[in-house]
Amino acid sequence: MGDEKAQMTCQQVHGPLVIGAGPSGLAVAACLSNNGIPSLLLERSDCIASLWQQRTYDRLKLHLPKQFCELPFMGFPENFPKYPTKHQFISYMESYAEHFGIKPKFKQSVESAEFDNFCGLWRVRTQDCEYVSKWVIVATGENAEPLIPEIQGIKEFHGPVLHTSVYKSGSEFKNQKVLVVGCGNSGMEVSLDLCRNNAIPHMVVRNSVHVLPREILGASTFGIAMALNKWLPLRLVDKFLLLMANFSFGNTDRFGLRRPKTGPLELKNVTGKTPVLDVGAFSLIKSGKIKVMDGVKEITRNGAKFVDGQEREFDSIILATGYKSNVPSWLKGCDFFTKEGMPKTPFPNGWKGEKGLYTVGFTRRGLLGTGCDAIKIAKDISDQWRAINNCEDVQRVLIRNLELR
Ligand SMILES: Cc1cc2nc3c(=O)[nH]c(=O)nc-3n(C[C@H](O)[C@H](O)[C@H](O)COP(=O)(O)OP(=O)(O)OC[C@H]3O[C@@H](n4cnc5c(N)ncnc54)[C@H](O)[C@@H]3O)c2cc1C
């Protein structure tokens, strides 16, 4: 321990320190750079947008049309399709970083960040360096760590158990009976991918879920909801969405997909739970190719027992159980975040804490929310930056005048 400390270097950062080089970190660095402010990005992995490059499945496409996923000041190339593939999204991120000259420092995993009241600066530690800065921008994401639930008996299971963050393609599961735990966008898409690769997915639907068509008469459901929400109350927009969902799918309860009592947008606002935008899984559920199962009671050596009394054998288990923020594990002495690692103040006011602390990408509104945060943060810091620089200019003139005397 003593030796590690001795080897630790210390770096004073000229400008804000951004933690995380995903889309949010890049967006805020670009907005700062547009305001003439340098920044330093720290990233634990060895590439930008590591969630997209290292922890997503091959067939992933953006869930929302590209115009809702653009970062500030640079759109997607014109020739990209409406729903870019993950590879296209990554190439967009790479061009974005290059365009704004963003060069993160890789393999820097932040282990602690704390405001030092004595010197009025943030001290941020990685495994081998301490960074000191006036501003810290948290951009580590809502999806920093896989959420792995405790399921009774899972350690006894004979086959592979993996989280969707390491799932790449259904081709590895050909002819297998696969238990997919979770029915959000990832659970549905992984089940679809398994089907397309001749596996037999059984998807666990423990709670109620809103499934919406991705498009209504050729227009994005998300886009329609956003447009309507400008003019109509949320509950009315929810009523419209449910009408359209009913028109597209009929009553989803018949297939084991019970709808929550609260509408999809209201539920998203209150709990953060995203409705599923269907990209083809529903028709496979209807035809019985994706089997819907009740909650898991326990995992056995060869399969699972379900709460409705059924018991089945499986070859593999995939946990589509989501992700969580990791902020509480490293941000110290600060009560801006909940114990789940989300800002306590809800959107649109969760981007700014105290003493130079900012957050970007914690709005539960995907990349659209990221853009809003990044622009506000850059404006706020740029006002302070100018004030400081003016102060320093005045100081320099005073010192020169004194020297001239
Ligand atoms: C499968 C999937 C599909 C999605 N599709 C869409 C979509 O179509 N549209 C949309 O708007 N949103 C989508 N999202 C949400 C998506 O996560 C975000 O929109 C986007 O990736 C958020 O960017 P971010 O930079 O905030 O977080 P992330 O992309 O998670 O980036 C955070 C970065 O911080 C780094 N980091 C974490 N902890 C530390 C640490 N302690 N020290 C240093 N670095 C650290 C991580 O390695 C990572 O590179 C999707 C999410 C998933 C999982």
The ligand as an SDF file (V2000), in Angstrom:
LIG
                    3D

 53 58  0  0  0  0  0  0  0  0999 V2000
  -28.2600   -2.0410  -25.2850 C   0  0  0  0  0  0  0  0  0  0  0  0
  -28.4620   -0.5710  -25.1390 C   0  0  0  0  0  0  0  0  0  0  0  0
  -29.0410    0.1680  -26.1850 C   0  0  0  0  0  0  0  0  0  0  0  0
  -29.2560    1.5460  -26.0580 C   0  0  0  0  0  0  0  0  0  0  0  0
  -29.8220    2.2510  -27.1040 N   0  0  0  0  0  0  0  0  0  0  0  0
  -30.0230    3.5970  -26.9800 C   0  0  0  0  0  0  0  0  0  0  0  0
  -30.5940    4.3910  -28.0510 C   0  0  0  0  0  0  0  0  0  0  0  0
  -30.9360    3.8860  -29.1140 O   0  0  0  0  0  0  0  0  0  0  0  0
  -30.7580    5.7200  -27.8570 N   0  0  0  0  0  0  0  0  0  0  0  0
  -30.3820    6.3240  -26.7030 C   0  0  0  0  0  0  0  0  0  0  0  0
  -30.5520    7.5520  -26.5860 O   0  0  0  0  0  0  0  0  0  0  0  0
  -29.8520    5.6170  -25.6740 N   0  0  0  0  0  0  0  0  0  0  0  0
  -29.6590    4.2830  -25.7850 C   0  0  0  0  0  0  0  0  0  0  0  0
  -29.1260    3.5580  -24.7380 N   0  0  0  0  0  0  0  0  0  0  0  0
  -28.7910    4.2240  -23.4910 C   0  0  0  0  0  0  0  0  0  0  0  0
  -27.2750    4.4710  -23.5800 C   0  0  0  0  0  0  0  0  0  0  0  0
  -26.6380    3.8370  -22.5060 O   0  0  0  0  0  0  0  0  0  0  0  0
  -26.9470    5.8760  -23.5770 C   0  0  0  0  0  0  0  0  0  0  0  0
  -27.7490    6.6580  -24.3650 O   0  0  0  0  0  0  0  0  0  0  0  0
  -25.4550    6.2040  -23.7860 C   0  0  0  0  0  0  0  0  0  0  0  0
  -24.5450    5.1370  -23.9720 O   0  0  0  0  0  0  0  0  0  0  0  0
  -25.1350    6.8990  -22.5220 C   0  0  0  0  0  0  0  0  0  0  0  0
  -23.8710    7.4330  -22.6350 O   0  0  0  0  0  0  0  0  0  0  0  0
  -23.0500    7.7740  -21.3290 P   0  0  0  0  0  0  0  0  0  0  0  0
  -21.7780    8.3590  -21.8380 O   0  0  0  0  0  0  0  0  0  0  0  0
  -23.8800    8.5610  -20.3960 O   0  0  0  0  0  0  0  0  0  0  0  0
  -22.7960    6.3860  -20.6210 O   0  0  0  0  0  0  0  0  0  0  0  0
  -21.9140    5.1690  -21.1520 P   0  0  0  0  0  0  0  0  0  0  0  0
  -22.0880    4.9520  -22.5930 O   0  0  0  0  0  0  0  0  0  0  0  0
  -22.1910    4.0460  -20.2250 O   0  0  0  0  0  0  0  0  0  0  0  0
  -20.3990    5.6960  -20.9290 O   0  0  0  0  0  0  0  0  0  0  0  0
  -19.8410    5.8700  -19.6410 C   0  0  0  0  0  0  0  0  0  0  0  0
  -18.3380    5.6680  -19.7090 C   0  0  0  0  0  0  0  0  0  0  0  0
  -17.7780    5.8810  -18.4210 O   0  0  0  0  0  0  0  0  0  0  0  0
  -16.7870    4.9100  -18.1680 C   0  0  0  0  0  0  0  0  0  0  0  0
  -16.6570    4.7390  -16.7090 N   0  0  0  0  0  0  0  0  0  0  0  0
  -17.5580    4.1970  -15.8520 C   0  0  0  0  0  0  0  0  0  0  0  0
  -17.0800    4.2110  -14.5950 N   0  0  0  0  0  0  0  0  0  0  0  0
  -15.8420    4.7600  -14.6510 C   0  0  0  0  0  0  0  0  0  0  0  0
  -14.8620    5.0550  -13.6720 C   0  0  0  0  0  0  0  0  0  0  0  0
  -15.0430    4.7900  -12.3690 N   0  0  0  0  0  0  0  0  0  0  0  0
  -13.6950    5.6300  -14.0890 N   0  0  0  0  0  0  0  0  0  0  0  0
  -13.4940    5.9390  -15.3860 C   0  0  0  0  0  0  0  0  0  0  0  0
  -14.4010    5.6760  -16.3610 N   0  0  0  0  0  0  0  0  0  0  0  0
  -15.5660    5.1120  -15.9900 C   0  0  0  0  0  0  0  0  0  0  0  0
  -17.3050    3.6730  -18.8580 C   0  0  0  0  0  0  0  0  0  0  0  0
  -16.2510    2.7630  -19.1360 O   0  0  0  0  0  0  0  0  0  0  0  0
  -17.9530    4.2560  -20.1200 C   0  0  0  0  0  0  0  0  0  0  0  0
  -17.0550    4.3100  -21.2000 O   0  0  0  0  0  0  0  0  0  0  0  0
  -28.8890    2.1910  -24.8590 C   0  0  0  0  0  0  0  0  0  0  0  0
  -28.2960    1.4390  -23.8110 C   0  0  0  0  0  0  0  0  0  0  0  0
  -28.0700    0.0820  -23.9560 C   0  0  0  0  0  0  0  0  0  0  0  0
  -27.4500   -0.6780  -22.8200 C   0  0  0  0  0  0  0  0  0  0  0  0
  1  2  1  0
  2  3  1  0
  2 52  2  0
  3  4  2  0
  4  5  1  0
  4 50  1  0
  5  6  2  0
  6  7  1  0
  6 13  1  0
  7  8  2  0
  7  9  1  0
  9 10  1  0
 10 11  2  0
 10 12  1  0
 12 13  2  0
 13 14  1  0
 14 15  1  0
 14 50  1  0
 15 16  1  0
 16 17  1  0
 16 18  1  0
 18 19  1  0
 18 20  1  0
 20 21  1  0
 20 22  1  0
 22 23  1  0
 23 24  1  0
 24 25  2  0
 24 26  1  0
 24 27  1  0
 27 28  1  0
 28 29  2  0
 28 30  1  0
 28 31  1  0
 31 32  1  0
 32 33  1  0
 33 34  1  0
 33 48  1  0
 34 35  1  0
 35 36  1  0
 35 46  1  0
 36 37  1  0
 36 45  1  0
 37 38  2  0
 38 39  1  0
 39 40  1  0
 39 45  2  0
 40 41  1  0
 40 42  2  0
 42 43  1  0
 43 44  2  0
 44 45  1  0
 46 47  1  0
 46 48  1  0
 48 49  1  0
 50 51  2  0
 51 52  1  0
 52 53  1  0
M  END
$$$$
